[in-house]
Amino acid sequence: MRTVLFGKKKVVALAAACLSSLMFGLEISSVPVILPTLEEVLRGNFRDMQWIMNAYTIACTTVLMAAGTLADRYGRRRIFIISVALFGATSLVCGLARGVGVLIVSRALQGVSGGAMLICQVAVLSQLFGSGRERSVAFGWWGIVFGVGLGFGPIIGGLIVAVSSWEWVFLVHVALAVVVLVLIVAGVEESSDPLAQRLDMGGIVSLSVAVFCLTWWITQGGVVVAGVAVVSFIAFLRVERMHARPMFDFSVFRIREFSGAILGSMGMNFSFWPFMIYLPIYFQMGLGYGAVKAGLSLLAYTLPTLVVAPVGERLALRYRPGNVIPLGMFTIGAGFLLMRWGCGVSGAGWVTLLPGELMAGIGLGLTNTTVTNTTTGAVADERAGMASGIDMSARLITLAINIALMGVILVEGVYGYLERVVGGSGEGLRRMAEDIAAGHSGQGGVARGALVHGFEGVLLYGGVGVMVLAGLSFVIFNKKNRVVDVQECDACVQKRNRH
């Protein structure tokens, strides 16, 4: 098995998947630390910064289901090549942007290619490494390299801004994309699902509209927008149930391993990832750190994934994913509550946040690759694209919604503090609250107290929410009476038994 795993072509294919995961990880974690710089240089506001991140995540969500089906139908290698090439091209456009509007649009285009690239990574690995040990080792390396991108992204982003300019946070991906394309051509063999059917455009459009409108309503308000979100989501459910072979196949939720793992996908993006958008604001504006020091302070939050990801995979093989995934989510929640304490104490700084950051990072490491391995391992190999599409859709939909929700909670927490301490109300006070939440109103006195109060609310929301999802995941994983879909094929059952 070791010879098969480390054969030349498999090593090159694994390198292609890992390096593209490094690109995706860097793009997630390096951008938040430069948001204060972008806000100043491009003359944006708090909501603009939310949309620089949400344009990427919503666009990823839009393409995930389509990418999974396209990869299954037309070839995972072919779609992988196209997505990496587009990711490099759109990264170039992001680096050349000279206005907030242009950057938001180019980030959306980058998200489309990034989402397709991510799906192809998972689908290619699932196809190439089928057995329990092969899959565990391959996804372990994938998780480590993904963790390198996520872990070092903050300090890389901070260093780039310090020694050069923010543009290179995006432009670095142009060169990386060229290397990945060479590796794909050299090592990835074509694979597809002969039973894959035509693109489910009804499902793609209805879900995309629902997520976009819900996110817009959370950040901007509007009764009509909320109504469109509800109607679009109902339409999505109806379209998917009527489709003969939907991309979002609800029958897989009857498999308890799949459903329990999907709650893990949601839990990570309910708490850990959306908070990473706002944590640099606390370090840079609440504590007065520069971009490099803020990036260094964020390492404790992201680096544990490097060490813990392969440990999580081994624990899952020994103690079952049904125990490891809920444990990881519960650990994230405990870390959030520790950070809430750390940012509110007298003399707060990176030292007081360190225990909570480390605990949250450890929890993510236990959960992340274990979730991906479990969702794709719960279905037959030829449906790996669909399974990874649902997994990543759950992650990115939850991420987009919670970036918006955490922003609302932060602003409302600051606003409530100002009402009590400063007095008054109305649009003027709300604009002041948004300025403080974005870090524009100083680092001491009332402004800092208001910012800390807002962050305490965000941390409580994320910590309690992920713990609730951990409990639900544990219950689903450990149901005594397992329900298996009547259409589930024998290959699917045999595959799960091997795990």
C-alpha positions in Angstrom: 0.0 0.0 0.0 2.9 2.3 0.8 4.3 1.7 -2.7 1.0 2.5 -4.3 0.5 5.6 -2.2 4.0 7.0 -2.9 4.2 6.1 -6.6 5.5 8.9 -8.7 2.2 9.9 -10.4 0.3 9.9 -7.1 3.0 12.0 -5.4 2.8 14.6 -8.2 -1.0 14.6 -8.1 -1.0 14.9 -4.3 1.5 17.8 -4.7 -0.9 19.6 -7.2 -3.8 19.2 -4.8 -1.7 20.3 -1.8 -0.2 23.4 -3.5 -3.6 24.5 -4.7 -5.0 24.1 -1.2 -2.1 26.3 0.0 -3.3 28.9 -2.4 -6.8 28.7 -1.2 -5.7 28.7 2.4 -3.5 31.8 1.9 -6.4 33.6 0.2 -8.6 33.0 3.2 -6.2 33.9 6.0 -3.9 36.6 4.4 -6.7 39.0 3.3 -8.4 39.6 6.7 -5.1 41.1 8.2 -4.9 43.6 5.3 -8.5 44.7 5.5 -7.7 47.8 7.7 -5.1 48.8 5.0 -7.6 48.3 2.2 -10.1 50.3 4.1 -7.7 53.2 4.3 -6.1 53.0 0.9 -9.3 52.3 -1.1 -11.4 54.6 1.1 -13.9 52.0 2.0 -16.1 51.5 5.0 -17.0 48.7 7.5 -19.6 47.2 5.2 -17.3 47.4 2.2 -14.7 45.3 4.1 -17.4 42.7 4.9 -18.3 42.5 1.2 -14.7 42.1 0.2 -14.8 38.8 2.1 -18.4 37.9 1.4 -18.1 38.4 -2.3 -15.5 35.7 -2.3 -17.5 33.2 -0.1 -20.8 33.8 -1.8 -19.2 33.3 -5.2 -17.6 30.1 -3.9 -21.0 28.9 -2.8 -22.5 29.7 -6.1 -20.1 27.5 -8.1 -19.6 24.6 -5.7 -22.6 22.5 -6.7 -22.0 23.2 -10.4 -18.2 22.5 -10.1 -18.9 19.1 -8.4 -21.3 18.1 -11.1 -19.1 19.4 -13.9 -16.1 17.6 -12.5 -18.1 14.4 -12.2 -19.4 14.7 -15.7 -16.7 16.3 -17.8 -13.6 15.1 -15.9 -12.1 16.2 -12.6 -8.6 16.8 -14.2 -10.1 19.1 -16.9 -12.1 21.2 -14.5 -9.2 21.3 -12.1 -7.0 22.8 -14.8 -9.6 25.4 -15.8 -10.3 26.4 -12.2 -6.6 26.9 -11.3 -5.9 28.9 -14.5 -8.9 31.2 -13.7 -7.8 31.5 -10.1 -4.4 32.9 -11.3 -6.1 35.3 -13.7 -8.6 36.6 -11.2 -5.9 37.0 -8.6 -4.1 39.3 -11.1 -7.2 41.4 -11.5 -7.6 41.7 -7.7 -4.0 42.9 -7.5 -4.6 45.5 -10.1 -7.8 46.8 -8.6 -7.8 50.5 -7.7 -11.3 50.9 -6.1 -13.5 49.1 -3.6 -16.1 48.3 -6.2 -13.6 46.8 -8.6 -12.0 44.7 -5.8 -15.3 43.4 -4.7 -16.3 42.3 -8.2 -12.9 40.8 -8.8 -13.0 39.0 -5.5 -16.3 37.5 -6.6 -14.7 36.2 -9.8 -11.8 34.9 -7.7 -14.3 33.1 -5.5 -15.9 31.3 -8.5 -12.6 29.9 -9.6 -11.5 29.2 -6.0 -14.6 27.2 -5.2 -14.2 25.1 -8.3 -10.5 24.5 -7.5 -11.3 23.5 -3.9 -14.0 21.0 -5.1 -11.5 19.5 -7.6 -8.9 19.0 -4.9 -11.2 16.9 -2.7 -12.7 15.0 -5.7 -9.2 14.1 -7.1 -7.9 13.0 -3.8 -11.0 10.9 -3.1 -10.7 9.2 -6.5 -7.0 8.5 -6.3 -6.8 7.4 -2.6 -9.6 5.0 -2.0 -8.6 2.8 1.0 -8.7 3.8 4.6 -5.0 4.3 5.2 -4.3 5.8 1.7 -7.2 8.2 2.2 -6.0 9.1 5.7 -2.4 9.8 4.7 -3.4 11.8 1.6 -6.0 13.9 3.3 -3.5 14.3 6.2 -1.0 15.9 4.0 -3.6 17.9 2.3 -4.8 19.2 5.7 -1.2 20.0 6.7 -0.5 22.1 3.6 -3.9 23.7 3.9 -3.0 24.5 7.5 0.3 26.0 6.3 -1.6 28.4 4.1 -4.2 29.2 6.9 -1.6 29.3 9.6 1.0 31.5 7.9 -1.4 33.6 5.9 -1.8 36.3 8.6 1.9 36.9 9.0 2.5 36.6 5.2 -0.2 39.2 4.6 1.2 41.5 7.3 4.8 41.1 6.0 3.8 41.8 2.4 2.0 45.0 3.5 5.0 46.0 5.6 7.8 45.4 3.0 5.9 46.0 -0.2 2.2 46.7 -0.9 -1.2 45.0 -0.4 -1.4 44.1 -4.1 1.1 41.3 -3.7 -1.2 39.5 -1.3 -3.1 38.7 -4.5 -0.4 38.7 -7.1 1.6 35.9 -5.4 -1.1 33.5 -6.6 -0.4 34.1 -10.2 3.0 32.4 -10.0 1.7 29.7 -7.7 -1.1 28.9 -10.2 1.5 28.3 -13.0 3.3 25.8 -10.8 0.1 24.0 -10.0 -0.9 23.7 -13.6 2.4 22.0 -14.4 1.9 19.5 -11.6 -1.7 18.7 -12.7 -0.6 18.1 -16.3 2.2 15.8 -15.1 0.5 13.8 -12.4 -3.3 13.9 -12.4 -5.1 11.3 -14.5 -8.6 12.0 -15.8 -11.6 10.5 -13.9 -15.3 11.1 -14.2 -18.8 9.7 -13.3 -20.4 8.1 -16.3 -23.8 8.5 -14.7 -23.5 12.2 -14.1 -26.3 14.2 -15.7 -26.8 17.7 -17.0 -26.1 20.8 -14.9 -28.9 21.7 -12.4 -29.2 25.3 -13.3 -32.5 25.7 -11.3 -30.8 24.6 -8.1 -27.7 26.7 -8.7 -29.6 30.0 -9.4 -32.2 29.6 -6.6 -29.6 28.7 -3.9 -27.3 31.5 -5.0 -30.0 34.1 -4.9 -31.2 32.9 -1.5 -27.7 33.1 0.0 -27.0 36.5 -1.5 -30.3 38.0 -0.5 -30.0 36.6 3.1 -26.5 38.1 3.5 -27.7 41.4 2.0 -30.6 41.5 4.3 -28.4 40.9 7.4 -26.0 43.7 6.5 -28.3 46.2 4.7 -31.9 45.3 5.7 -35.0 45.4 3.5 -38.3 43.5 3.7 -38.3 42.8 -0.1 -34.8 41.3 0.0 -35.8 39.1 2.9 -38.9 37.9 1.0 -36.8 37.1 -2.1 -34.4 35.1 0.1 -37.3 33.0 1.6 -39.0 32.4 -1.8 -35.6 31.5 -3.5 -34.8 29.0 -0.8 -38.2 27.4 -1.0 -37.8 27.2 -4.8 -34.4 25.6 -4.3 -35.8 22.9 -2.1 -38.6 22.2 -4.6 -36.2 22.1 -7.6 -33.8 19.7 -5.9 -36.6 17.3 -4.8 -38.0 17.2 -8.3 -34.7 16.7 -10.1 -34.0 13.2 -11.2 -30.3 13.4 -10.1 -29.9 16.6 -8.2 -26.5 18.1 -7.4 -27.7 18.7 -3.8 -28.9 15.1 -3.2 -30.9 15.2 0.0 -31.0 11.4 0.2 -27.4 11.4 1.4 -28.5 13.1 4.7 -30.1 9.8 5.6 -26.5 8.5 6.1 -25.7 9.4 9.7 -22.0 9.8 9.1 -22.6 12.3 6.3 -25.2 14.3 8.3 -23.0 14.4 11.5 -20.0 15.5 9.5 -22.0 18.3 7.7 -22.8 19.7 11.1 -19.0 19.8 11.7 -18.6 21.8 8.4 -21.2 24.3 9.7 -19.7 24.5 13.2 -16.3 25.5 12.0 -17.8 28.2 9.8 -20.3 29.3 12.4 -17.4 30.3 14.7 -13.7 29.9 13.8 -13.5 31.2 10.2 -15.9 34.2 10.3 -14.2 35.5 13.5 -10.9 35.5 11.7 -12.2 38.4 9.6 -12.7 40.5 12.7 -9.9 39.4 15.0 -7.3 41.6 13.1 -9.5 44.6 13.8 -9.2 43.9 17.6 -5.5 43.4 17.4 -4.8 46.4 15.1 -7.3 48.9 16.4 -8.3 47.7 19.8 -4.7 47.0 20.9 -2.8 49.2 18.6 -0.7 46.5 16.9 0.8 47.0 13.5 0.0 44.7 10.6 3.0 42.4 11.2 2.4 42.1 15.0 -1.3 41.5 14.4 -0.3 38.7 11.9 2.1 37.2 14.5 -0.7 37.4 17.1 -3.0 35.5 14.8 -0.6 32.6 14.4 -1.7 31.1 17.7 -5.2 31.0 16.2 -4.3 29.3 12.9 -1.0 27.4 13.4 -2.4 24.6 15.6 -4.2 23.2 12.5 -0.7 22.3 11.2 0.0 19.9 14.0 -3.4 18.8 14.9 -4.9 18.0 11.5 -3.0 14.7 11.0 -3.6 13.9 14.7 -7.3 14.4 14.1 -7.2 11.9 11.2 -5.5 9.3 13.3 -7.9 9.8 16.2 -10.8 9.4 13.8 -9.5 6.1 12.6 -9.1 4.8 16.1 -12.0 6.4 17.9 -14.5 7.1 15.1 -15.3 10.5 13.4 -18.5 10.5 15.4 -16.5 11.2 18.5 -13.7 13.3 17.1 -15.8 15.8 15.1 -18.1 16.8 18.1 -15.0 17.0 20.3 -13.3 19.3 17.9 -16.3 21.6 17.7 -16.7 21.7 21.5 -13.0 22.6 21.8 -13.5 25.5 19.4 -16.4 26.7 21.5 -14.3 26.5 24.7 -11.6 28.5 23.0 -14.1 31.2 22.1 -15.2 31.5 25.7 -11.6 31.7 26.8 -10.9 34.4 24.3 -14.0 36.3 25.5 -12.5 36.3 29.0 -9.1 37.3 27.6 -10.2 40.4 25.7 -12.2 41.7 28.7 -9.6 41.5 31.5 -7.5 44.5 32.6 -4.3 44.7 30.6 -5.7 42.6 27.8 -3.3 41.7 25.0 -2.1 38.8 22.9 -1.0 37.0 26.0 -4.5 37.0 27.6 -6.0 35.8 24.2 -3.3 33.1 23.7 -5.0 30.2 25.6 -8.3 30.7 23.8 -6.7 31.1 20.4 -4.7 27.9 20.9 -7.7 26.0 22.1 -9.9 27.2 19.2 -7.1 26.3 16.7 -6.7 22.8 18.2 -10.4 22.3 17.8 -10.3 23.3 14.2 -7.5 20.9 13.5 -9.4 18.0 15.0 -12.5 18.9 12.9 -11.4 20.1 9.5 -9.9 17.3 7.5 -11.8 14.7 9.5 -15.0 16.3 8.3 -13.9 16.3 4.7 -12.7 12.7 4.8 -15.9 11.6 6.4 -18.3 13.3 4.0 -16.5 12.0 0.9 -16.0 8.6 2.5 -19.7 8.2 3.3 -20.7 7.9 -0.4 -19.5 6.0 -3.5 -16.3 7.2 -5.2 -18.2 8.3 -8.4 -20.3 10.7 -6.3 -17.3 12.3 -4.6 -17.8 15.5 -6.5 -21.4 15.8 -5.3 -20.5 15.0 -1.7 -17.6 17.5 -1.6 -19.9 20.0 -3.2 -22.5 19.7 -0.4 -19.7 19.7 2.3 -18.1 22.9 0.9 -21.5 24.5 0.3 -22.4 24.0 3.9 -19.1 25.5 4.9 -19.3 28.6 2.7 -23.0 29.3 3.1 -22.5 29.2 6.9 -19.3 31.3 6.6 -21.0 34.0 4.4 -24.0 34.3 6.7 -21.9 34.4 9.9 -19.5 37.0 8.5 -22.5 39.2 8.2 -24.1 38.2 11.5 -20.9 38.7 13.5 -20.6 42.2 11.9 -24.1 43.0 13.0 -23.5 41.7 16.5 -20.2 43.7 16.7 -21.8 46.9 15.6 -24.9 46.4 17.9 -22.6 45.7 20.8 -20.6 48.8 20.3 -23.8 50.8 19.7 -25.4 49.5 22.9 -22.3 50.5 24.9 -22.3 54.0 23.4 -25.9 54.4 24.3 -25.2 53.7 27.9 -21.9 55.6 28.3 -22.2 58.5 25.8 -26.0 58.8 25.7 -28.2 59.7 22.7 -29.3 57.6 19.8 -30.0 57.8 16.1 -28.0 57.7 12.9 -25.1 59.7 14.2 -24.5 57.3 17.0 -24.8 54.4 14.7 -22.2 55.8 12.3 -19.9 56.3 15.3 -20.5 52.6 16.3 -19.6 51.5 12.7 -16.5 53.6 12.8 -15.4 52.1 16.1 -16.2 48.6 14.9 -14.0 49.3 11.9 -11.3 50.7 14.1 -11.5 54.3 13.1 -12.1 56.0 16.4 -8.9 55.6 18.5 -7.7 52.9 20.8 -8.4 54.2 24.3 -11.2 55.3 26.6 -14.8 54.9 25.5 -13.9 53.7 22.0 -11.8 50.8 23.3 -14.5 49.9 25.9 -17.2 49.9 23.2 -15.0 47.7 20.9 -14.3 45.2 23.6 -18.0 45.0 24.6 -18.8 44.3 20.9 -16.2 41.6 20.6 -17.4 39.9 23.8 -20.8 39.6 22.2 -19.4 38.1 19.0 -17.3 35.6 21.0 -20.2 34.5 23.1 -22.3 34.0 19.9 -19.7 31.9 18.2 -18.8 29.9 21.3 -22.3 28.9 22.3 -23.4 28.3 18.7 -20.6 25.9 17.8 -21.2 24.0 21.1 -24.9 23.5 20.2 -23.9 22.2 16.8 -21.3 19.9 18.5 -24.1 18.4 20.6 -26.4 17.9 17.6 -23.6 16.3 15.7 -22.8 13.8 18.5 -26.5 12.8 18.7 -26.7 12.2 15.0 -23.5 10.2 14.8 -24.5 8.0 17.7 -28.1 7.1 16.8 -28.8 3.5 17.5 -31.0 2.9 14.5 -29.1 3.7 11.4 -31.2 4.8 8.4 -29.8 4.1 5.0 -31.2 5.4 1.8 -32.9 2.7 -0.3 -31.2 4.0 -3.4 -27.7 3.7 -1.8 -25.6 1.4 -3.9 -23.6 -1.7 -2.5 -20.3 0.0 -3.4 -21.2 2.9 -1.0 -22.0 0.5 1.9 -18.8 -1.5 1.2 -16.7 1.7 1.1 -18.0 2.9 4.5 -17.4 -0.5 6.0 -13.7 -0.3 5.0 -13.4 2.8 7.1 
